Amino acid sequence: MIGRNEGERLRLCLQSLPKGAAGVYVDSGSTDGSPQMAAAYGLQVIELEIPPNFTAARARNVGIVTLLEMHPGLTFVQMIDGDCELAPDWMATAKAELLSDTQLAAVFGRRRERFPGASVYNMVCDDEWDVPLGEARSCGGDAMFRLDALASAKGYTDAMIAGEEPDLCLRMRGKGWRIRRVAAEMTLHDAAIYNYAQWWNRARRAGHAFAELLQRHRSHSDPNWLRQIVSMFSWSGVAVAACLAVSAGTLTKNAPTFAIGLGFWALFSSQILRLTIRQRGNGMDFYHAFCWAILIMTGKFAQTKGALEYLFDIITQRNSAIIEYKHIKKITRA
């Protein structure tokens, strides 16, 4: 289990763990008492120091090493983020799936948002977690892994501030392993996104991840990563071109330039409409489908910013700093 200032979310996570299970909690600089609470629940607690930077990847690697030092004979390990609650039957289901297929590196189920109706942002996150069943290119932060598969890929990449699971899964699949999504309920997640600034930072983080994944793996990259990069830069470019053309056309009273700008805006708006219609076809009501489409499209700007920030870090040879979007939720009881 990993966490950073998850507060009461962490308590729910700890309470959901199977009784007597061997567990390690790795904390990345919490200031809300999380390490003390995890220790009170009987977990081995590791508090990371800086330097190097805090990353989820580094925390997971340290947790795996510590767990294997405590229990050298382990075959599988369940990863879980501190803002998630484990479903009661998940561990048994995941273990059975891994035992039934020795080439499976990881298995994951349905992650759901705890409060999808609390904000349109949470609703979009809940939709994002609902990936197709069957063979998958990658998993998320919650999954049960075969330790042999993790070892064959040499674990997570410590320096990555986001996108560490797709990176790991690509390397495991390169070793002949497979990843599978099953129909079982796995975890309840609390995104706790209630304003656009939080959503913006989450999208920035995603853009940074796609850029780093593409740069790290280049010709061996997942094709979806390049599509995401092209999409974020293309739609951001369309919107910027629309603003510039409309502004220039207005200032110079040039009708053709103004018309070109309106054409770009029409193209951007038509994509919002297309996405709305698609979500309506998936059973979402119009209001939420429209909000979903707007968030996806405006998120392209944040993703582009995140990708450019990663490029700047590469050029200046800086270590990327973690991008956070949650507010600290204080622990209120022992």
C-alpha positions in Angstrom: 0.0 0.0 0.0 1.3 3.5 -0.8 0.0 6.9 0.2 0.6 10.6 0.7 -1.7 12.6 2.8 -4.8 10.4 2.2 -6.1 11.0 5.7 -9.5 9.3 6.3 -9.3 7.7 2.9 -6.3 5.7 4.1 -8.3 4.6 7.2 -11.0 3.0 4.9 -8.2 1.4 2.9 -6.7 -0.1 6.0 -10.0 -1.4 7.3 -10.7 -3.2 4.1 -7.5 -5.3 4.2 -7.9 -9.0 4.9 -7.3 -9.8 8.6 -3.8 -11.1 9.2 -2.5 -10.4 5.7 1.2 -9.6 5.4 1.3 -5.9 4.5 3.6 -3.0 4.0 2.6 0.7 3.9 5.1 3.1 2.1 4.6 6.8 2.8 5.8 9.6 0.7 6.2 12.6 3.0 2.7 12.8 4.6 2.0 15.5 7.0 -1.4 14.3 8.2 -0.3 11.4 10.5 -0.8 8.6 7.9 2.3 6.6 8.9 1.2 6.5 12.5 -2.2 5.3 11.5 -0.9 2.6 9.3 1.4 1.4 12.1 -1.6 1.3 14.5 -3.3 -1.1 12.0 -0.3 -3.5 12.3 1.4 -2.8 9.0 5.1 -2.5 8.5 5.6 1.2 7.7 8.4 2.7 5.5 8.7 6.5 5.3 10.6 7.5 2.2 13.2 10.2 2.4 14.2 12.8 -0.2 16.3 13.0 -2.3 15.5 11.3 -4.6 12.0 12.7 -5.4 8.8 11.1 -4.1 7.1 9.0 -6.7 4.5 6.2 -6.6 6.9 4.0 -8.6 9.7 4.4 -6.0 7.2 3.7 -3.2 5.9 0.5 -4.8 9.4 -0.8 -5.4 10.5 -0.2 -1.8 7.3 -1.9 -0.6 7.9 -5.0 -2.7 11.5 -5.3 -1.5 10.4 -4.9 2.1 7.5 -7.4 1.8 9.9 -10.0 0.3 12.4 -9.5 3.0 9.6 -10.2 5.5 8.2 -13.1 3.6 10.7 -14.5 1.0 8.3 -17.2 -0.3 5.6 -15.0 -1.7 4.3 -15.7 -5.2 1.8 -12.8 -5.7 1.5 -9.3 -4.4 -1.6 -7.0 -4.3 -0.8 -3.4 -5.0 -3.3 -0.8 -3.7 -3.3 3.0 -3.4 -4.1 4.5 -0.1 -7.2 6.2 -1.4 -8.8 2.9 -2.3 -10.9 0.4 -0.4 -10.4 -3.3 -1.3 -13.5 -5.3 -2.2 -14.1 -8.3 0.2 -13.8 -11.1 -2.4 -11.2 -9.5 -4.7 -8.0 -11.2 -3.3 -9.4 -14.7 -3.7 -10.7 -14.0 -7.2 -7.4 -12.5 -8.3 -5.3 -15.3 -6.9 -7.5 -17.9 -8.6 -7.2 -16.1 -11.9 -3.4 -16.0 -11.6 -3.2 -19.7 -10.6 -5.3 -20.7 -13.6 -2.9 -19.1 -16.1 0.8 -19.2 -15.5 1.5 -16.6 -18.2 -0.5 -13.9 -16.5 1.7 -11.2 -15.0 -1.2 -9.2 -13.5 -4.9 -9.2 -13.0 -7.2 -6.3 -12.2 -10.9 -5.8 -11.8 -13.4 -3.0 -11.7 -12.2 0.1 -9.8 -15.2 2.4 -9.0 -15.4 5.9 -7.7 -16.8 6.0 -4.2 -18.7 9.2 -4.9 -19.3 9.4 -8.7 -22.3 11.7 -8.2 -20.5 14.2 -6.0 -19.0 16.0 -8.9 -18.8 15.7 -12.7 -15.0 15.2 -12.3 -15.5 12.1 -10.2 -18.1 10.8 -12.7 -15.5 11.1 -15.5 -13.0 9.2 -13.4 -15.5 6.4 -12.8 -16.1 6.2 -16.5 -12.3 6.1 -17.1 -11.8 3.1 -14.8 -14.3 1.0 -16.7 -11.9 -0.5 -19.3 -12.9 -3.5 -21.5 -12.8 -7.0 -20.1 -10.1 -9.5 -21.2 -6.5 -9.0 -22.3 -5.2 -5.5 -21.6 -2.1 -3.5 -22.5 -1.8 -2.3 -18.9 -3.4 -2.0 -15.5 -3.7 0.8 -13.0 -2.3 1.3 -9.5 -4.5 -1.4 -8.0 -3.8 -4.9 -9.3 -2.5 -8.3 -8.2 0.9 -9.1 -9.7 2.9 -12.3 -10.1 6.3 -11.5 -8.4 8.2 -13.5 -11.1 6.8 -11.2 -13.8 7.7 -8.1 -11.8 11.2 -9.4 -11.3 11.6 -10.2 -15.0 10.9 -6.5 -15.8 13.0 -5.2 -12.9 10.1 -3.6 -11.3 8.8 -0.1 -11.6 10.8 2.8 -13.0 11.6 4.9 -9.8 12.0 8.3 -11.5 8.6 8.3 -13.3 6.1 10.7 -11.6 3.2 9.3 -13.6 2.5 6.5 -16.1 4.5 4.0 -14.1 2.1 1.1 -14.6 1.8 1.4 -18.5 5.7 1.5 -18.5 6.0 -1.6 -16.3 3.3 -3.5 -18.2 4.9 -2.8 -21.6 8.2 -4.2 -20.3 6.5 -7.3 -18.8 4.6 -7.9 -22.1 7.9 -7.7 -23.8 9.1 -10.6 -21.7 6.1 -12.7 -22.8 3.7 -12.0 -19.9 0.1 -10.9 -20.2 -2.3 -8.6 -18.3 -6.0 -9.3 -17.9 -9.0 -7.3 -16.7 -11.7 -9.5 -15.1 -15.4 -8.7 -14.3 -15.0 -8.9 -10.5 -15.3 -5.8 -8.2 -11.8 -4.8 -7.1 -11.6 -1.4 -5.3 -13.5 1.8 -4.4 -11.5 4.8 -5.2 -11.9 8.4 -3.9 -10.7 10.8 -6.6 -12.0 13.7 -4.5 -12.0 16.2 -7.4 -14.4 19.0 -6.7 -13.1 21.9 -8.8 -11.6 22.6 -12.2 -8.1 23.4 -10.8 -7.8 19.8 -9.5 -9.0 18.4 -12.8 -6.5 20.6 -14.7 -3.6 19.2 -12.6 -4.8 15.7 -13.1 -4.9 16.2 -16.8 -1.4 17.9 -16.7 -0.1 14.7 -15.0 -1.6 12.6 -17.8 0.0 14.7 -20.5 3.4 14.4 -18.7 2.9 10.6 -18.5 2.2 10.2 -22.2 5.1 12.3 -23.2 7.5 10.4 -21.0 6.2 7.0 -22.0 6.7 7.9 -25.7 10.2 9.3 -25.1 11.3 6.3 -23.0 10.1 3.6 -25.4 10.1 5.3 -28.8 9.6 2.8 -31.6 8.4 0.1 -29.1 5.8 2.4 -27.6 2.1 1.5 -27.2 0.4 3.1 -30.3 -2.2 4.7 -28.0 0.5 6.9 -26.5 1.3 8.5 -29.8 -2.4 8.9 -30.6 -2.9 10.7 -27.3 0.1 13.0 -27.9 -1.2 13.8 -31.4 -4.7 14.4 -30.1 -3.7 16.8 -27.3 -1.5 18.9 -29.5 -3.8 18.9 -32.4 -6.9 20.0 -30.5 -5.0 22.5 -28.5 -3.6 23.9 -31.8 -7.1 24.1 -33.3 -8.4 26.1 -30.3 -5.3 28.5 -30.3 -5.6 29.0 -34.0 -9.3 29.8 -33.6 -8.5 32.5 -30.9 -5.7 34.0 -33.0 -7.7 34.1 -36.2 -10.9 35.6 -34.6 -8.8 38.2 -32.8 -6.8 39.1 -35.8 -9.9 39.2 -38.0 -11.6 41.5 -35.5 -8.7 43.8 -35.0 -8.0 44.2 -38.8 -11.6 44.0 -39.8 -10.6 41.2 -42.2 -13.6 39.0 -42.8 -11.8 36.0 -44.3 -9.5 35.7 -41.3 -12.4 36.1 -38.9 -14.3 33.4 -40.9 -11.3 31.0 -40.7 -11.3 31.5 -36.9 -15.0 30.7 -36.7 -14.3 27.6 -38.8 -11.7 26.4 -36.3 -14.1 27.0 -33.4 -16.8 25.1 -35.3 -14.4 22.2 -35.7 -13.5 22.2 -31.9 -17.2 22.5 -31.0 -18.2 19.6 -33.4 -15.8 17.4 -31.5 -17.5 18.2 -28.2 -20.8 17.4 -29.9 -19.5 14.1 -31.3 -18.2 13.0 -27.9 -21.5 14.0 -26.3 -23.5 11.9 -28.7 -21.1 9.0 -28.2 -21.6 9.1 -24.4 -25.4 9.4 -24.9 -25.2 6.2 -26.9 -23.4 4.6 -23.9 -26.4 5.4 -21.7 -25.3 8.6 -20.1 -27.8 11.4 -19.7 -27.3 14.5 -21.8 -26.1 16.9 -19.1 -23.4 14.5 -17.9 -22.4 13.5 -21.4 -22.0 17.1 -22.4 -19.9 17.9 -19.2 -17.8 14.8 -19.9 -17.1 15.9 -23.4 -16.2 19.5 -22.3 -13.8 18.1 -19.7 -12.2 15.8 -22.1 -11.6 18.6 -24.7 -10.5 21.3 -22.3 -8.3 18.8 -20.7 -6.3 18.7 -23.9 -4.8 22.1 -23.0 -3.7 20.8 -19.6 -2.3 17.6 -21.1 -0.3 19.7 -23.6 1.1 21.8 -20.8 2.1 18.6 -18.9 3.8 17.2 -22.0 5.7 20.5 -22.6 6.8 20.6 -19.0 8.3 17.1 -19.4 10.1 18.2 -22.6 11.5 21.2 -20.7 12.7 18.9 -17.9 14.5 16.8 -20.5 16.1 19.8 -22.1 17.2 21.3 -18.8 18.1 17.8 -17.3 15.9 18.3 -14.3 14.1 15.7 -12.3 10.4 16.0 -12.8 8.5 17.1 -9.6 5.3 15.2 -8.7 2.0 16.7 -9.8 -0.7 16.6 -7.1 -4.3 17.3 -7.4 -5.8 16.3 -4.1 -6.3 18.3 -0.9 -5.0 17.0 2.4 -7.8 15.3 4.3 -6.8 15.3 8.0 -7.0 12.3 10.2 -9.6 13.0 12.9 -9.5 9.9 15.1 -7.1 7.2 16.1 
